Amino acid sequence: MNSRQRRGVILIVISALCALGALTGVVVVIRDAESKVGPETTAYELKGDIPAYEPLDADQFRKISMPERWLPDTAVTDLGKLRGKIAVNSLRKGSLLQRDMMAERPALEPGQQEIAIMIDSATGVAGKINPGNRVNIFATFEGETKGDKAQPSQSKLIVNNAEVIDVGKLTPFKDGGDDASTRQREREGVPITFALSTADAQRVAYAESFAEHVRLALIAPGSETVPEDERTYTLARDK
């Protein structure tokens, strides 16, 4: 073997040793990274924006994988925990689902029942009343004519301190009768669900059927009950 051949062999050996060293370094780096990252686990992120107080559903989230050691303690890894939950704030697309993003939907107490009515968005309820709020429910009734005497129209507080347990989406609906003498109007309303006693539910159902208008008034926490003698108003009281 001449000197040129010996140099070639030496270069081949050196190259092999360098390649082996590089491979060893890569393996060490990968193992070190794996030891730092650890095993992966399942989590969920939002597919799109979710408004505050919107009921949460499994279809609103996508499954992702991420290192278990990087997953926050508050992360939700089981979509079964969404049952009966609502968003406590506006949630953004791509956000990781966590327990502090949701809360229990207001529940019925013994003796209560759910009743939903459509509230005209023109009353200003849209976007201002949310599940868990307390409201006063007012109804305005047109005065009747008895003989030659006309009775004044009345505004009544039919339910005081009613609990809102669900707020639906803005929905178009018709206002007015089906007969030719009553003109129908297209309006937009929001279905509001309340938790009420049987008597209060009957009052609300009556008002929805016979009142000219049904309106809600958001009340502050801890507000006192309105006395019975202050629940009916007529214009004559101001004269």
C-alpha positions as CSV (number, residue, x, y, z in Angstrom):
1,M,0.0,0.0,0.0
2,N,1.5,3.2,-1.1
3,S,1.3,6.5,0.7
4,R,-1.6,7.8,-1.3
5,Q,-3.7,4.7,-0.5
6,R,-2.7,5.0,3.2
7,R,-3.9,8.6,3.2
8,G,-7.2,7.5,1.6
9,V,-7.8,4.8,4.2
10,I,-7.0,7.3,7.0
11,L,-9.5,9.8,5.6
12,I,-12.2,7.2,5.3
13,V,-11.7,6.1,8.9
14,I,-11.8,9.7,10.1
15,S,-15.0,10.4,8.1
16,A,-16.6,7.3,9.6
17,L,-15.6,8.3,13.1
18,C,-17.0,11.9,12.5
19,A,-20.3,10.4,11.1
20,L,-20.5,8.1,14.2
21,G,-19.9,11.0,16.5
22,A,-22.5,13.2,14.8
23,L,-25.1,10.4,15.0
24,T,-24.3,9.9,18.6
25,G,-24.8,13.6,19.2
26,V,-28.2,13.6,17.4
27,V,-29.3,10.6,19.5
28,V,-28.2,12.3,22.7
29,V,-30.1,15.5,21.7
30,I,-33.2,13.6,20.9
31,R,-33.2,11.6,24.1
32,D,-32.6,14.8,26.1
33,A,-35.5,16.5,24.3
34,E,-37.7,13.5,25.0
35,S,-36.7,13.5,28.6
36,K,-37.6,17.2,28.9
37,V,-40.9,17.0,26.9
38,G,-42.2,13.8,28.2
39,P,-45.2,11.8,27.0
40,E,-48.0,13.6,25.2
41,T,-51.7,13.8,26.3
42,T,-55.0,14.8,24.8
43,A,-56.4,18.4,25.1
44,Y,-59.1,20.4,23.3
45,E,-59.1,23.8,21.6
46,L,-61.9,26.0,20.2
47,K,-62.8,25.7,16.6
48,G,-64.3,29.2,16.6
49,D,-65.3,32.1,18.8
50,I,-67.9,31.4,21.4
51,P,-70.0,34.3,22.9
52,A,-70.2,34.7,26.7
53,Y,-72.9,32.7,28.4
54,E,-73.4,30.4,25.4
55,P,-74.0,26.8,26.2
56,L,-71.0,24.7,25.5
57,D,-71.1,21.6,23.2
58,A,-68.5,19.0,22.2
59,D,-68.8,20.0,18.5
60,Q,-67.3,23.4,19.3
61,F,-63.9,21.9,20.1
62,R,-61.2,19.9,18.3
63,K,-58.9,17.3,19.7
64,I,-55.2,18.1,19.9
65,S,-52.1,16.4,21.4
66,M,-49.5,18.2,23.5
67,P,-46.7,17.3,26.0
68,E,-48.3,16.4,29.3
69,R,-45.8,18.5,31.3
70,W,-46.8,21.6,29.4
71,L,-50.6,21.1,29.9
72,P,-52.0,23.5,32.5
73,D,-53.6,21.9,35.6
74,T,-56.9,23.6,34.7
75,A,-57.0,22.1,31.2
76,V,-60.1,20.0,30.3
77,T,-59.2,16.6,28.9
78,D,-62.7,15.1,28.9
79,L,-65.5,16.7,26.9
80,G,-68.1,15.0,29.1
81,K,-67.4,17.7,31.6
82,L,-69.1,20.2,29.2
83,R,-72.5,18.9,30.1
84,G,-74.7,21.6,31.6
85,K,-71.9,24.2,31.2
86,I,-71.9,27.7,29.7
87,A,-69.1,30.0,28.7
88,V,-68.3,32.6,31.5
89,N,-66.7,35.0,29.1
90,S,-66.2,35.4,25.3
91,L,-63.9,32.6,24.1
92,R,-61.6,33.0,21.2
93,K,-60.8,30.5,18.4
94,G,-57.7,28.4,19.1
95,S,-57.9,28.8,22.9
96,L,-57.1,25.8,25.0
97,L,-60.3,24.6,26.8
98,Q,-59.8,25.1,30.6
99,R,-62.1,24.7,33.6
100,D,-62.1,28.4,34.5
101,M,-63.7,29.2,31.0
102,M,-67.0,27.6,32.0
103,A,-69.6,27.5,34.7
104,E,-72.7,25.6,35.6
105,R,-75.9,26.6,33.9
106,P,-78.3,28.1,36.5
107,A,-80.4,25.2,37.8
108,L,-84.0,24.9,38.9
109,E,-84.7,24.8,42.7
110,P,-87.4,22.6,44.2
111,G,-90.9,24.0,43.3
112,Q,-89.6,25.9,40.3
113,Q,-90.2,25.3,36.6
114,E,-88.8,26.6,33.4
115,I,-90.8,28.9,31.2
116,A,-89.5,30.7,28.0
117,I,-91.0,33.7,26.4
118,M,-90.0,35.8,23.4
119,I,-88.9,39.3,24.3
120,D,-88.8,42.0,21.7
121,S,-85.2,43.1,21.0
122,A,-86.4,46.7,20.8
123,T,-86.8,46.7,24.6
124,G,-83.0,46.7,24.8
125,V,-82.7,43.2,26.3
126,A,-80.4,41.8,23.6
127,G,-76.9,41.4,24.8
128,K,-77.6,43.0,28.3
129,I,-79.3,40.1,30.2
130,N,-77.5,36.9,30.8
131,P,-78.1,33.6,32.6
132,G,-77.9,34.1,36.3
133,N,-79.2,37.7,36.2
134,R,-82.3,38.8,38.1
135,V,-85.0,40.8,36.4
136,N,-88.4,42.4,36.9
137,I,-91.0,41.4,34.3
138,F,-93.4,44.2,33.3
139,A,-96.5,43.9,31.2
140,T,-98.6,46.7,29.7
141,F,-102.3,46.0,29.3
142,E,-104.7,48.1,27.1
143,G,-107.6,49.6,29.0
144,E,-111.0,48.2,28.5
145,T,-114.2,50.1,27.5
146,K,-117.2,49.3,29.8
147,G,-120.2,51.1,28.5
148,D,-119.4,54.7,28.0
149,K,-116.5,54.6,30.4
150,A,-113.0,53.7,29.2
151,Q,-110.6,52.2,31.6
152,P,-107.0,53.4,31.6
153,S,-104.2,51.3,30.3
154,Q,-102.1,49.7,33.0
155,S,-98.5,48.8,33.4
156,K,-98.0,45.9,35.9
157,L,-95.0,44.3,37.5
158,I,-96.1,40.8,37.1
159,V,-93.0,39.0,38.5
160,N,-90.4,40.6,40.8
161,N,-86.8,39.3,41.0
162,A,-87.2,36.5,38.4
163,E,-84.1,34.4,37.7
164,V,-82.9,34.1,34.1
165,I,-81.5,30.7,33.3
166,D,-81.0,30.8,29.6
167,V,-80.8,33.4,26.8
168,G,-81.4,32.3,23.2
169,K,-80.3,33.8,19.9
170,L,-81.9,36.7,18.1
171,T,-84.9,35.3,16.2
172,P,-87.4,36.9,13.8
173,F,-91.0,36.5,14.7
174,K,-94.4,37.9,13.8
175,D,-96.5,40.1,16.1
176,G,-100.2,40.4,15.5
177,G,-103.2,38.2,14.8
178,D,-104.1,36.2,11.7
179,D,-107.3,38.0,11.0
180,A,-107.5,40.8,8.3
181,S,-108.3,43.4,10.9
182,T,-104.9,43.0,12.7
183,R,-101.8,43.9,10.8
184,Q,-98.8,41.6,11.4
185,R,-95.4,43.1,12.0
186,E,-92.1,41.4,11.5
187,R,-89.8,41.9,14.5
188,E,-86.8,40.3,16.1
189,G,-86.8,38.9,19.6
190,V,-84.8,36.9,22.0
191,P,-86.2,33.8,23.8
192,I,-85.6,34.2,27.5
193,T,-86.0,31.2,29.9
194,F,-86.9,31.8,33.5
195,A,-87.0,29.7,36.7
196,L,-90.3,30.5,38.3
197,S,-92.9,29.2,40.7
198,T,-96.1,27.9,39.3
199,A,-98.0,31.1,40.0
200,D,-95.4,33.3,38.5
201,A,-95.1,31.1,35.4
202,Q,-98.9,31.5,35.0
203,R,-98.6,35.2,35.3
204,V,-95.9,35.3,32.6
205,A,-97.9,33.0,30.3
206,Y,-101.0,35.2,30.7
207,A,-99.0,38.4,30.0
208,E,-97.4,36.9,26.9
209,S,-100.8,36.1,25.6
210,F,-102.8,39.2,26.4
211,A,-100.4,42.1,27.2
212,E,-99.6,44.7,24.5
213,H,-95.9,44.6,25.6
214,V,-93.8,42.5,27.9
215,R,-90.5,44.1,29.1
216,L,-87.6,43.1,31.3
217,A,-85.7,45.3,33.7
218,L,-82.3,44.2,34.9
219,I,-82.0,44.7,38.7
220,A,-79.0,45.0,40.9
221,P,-78.0,42.1,43.2
222,G,-79.6,42.5,46.6
223,S,-82.4,44.7,45.4
224,E,-85.5,44.7,47.7
225,T,-88.8,43.2,46.7
226,V,-91.2,45.8,45.3
227,P,-94.3,46.2,47.6
228,E,-97.6,45.0,46.2
229,D,-99.2,48.4,46.2
230,E,-96.4,49.7,43.9
231,R,-96.7,47.0,41.2
232,T,-99.5,48.6,39.1
233,Y,-99.1,51.9,37.4
234,T,-101.6,54.1,35.5
235,L,-101.2,57.6,34.1
236,A,-103.9,58.8,36.5
237,R,-101.4,58.4,39.4
238,D,-99.3,61.2,38.0
239,K,-102.2,63.6,37.6
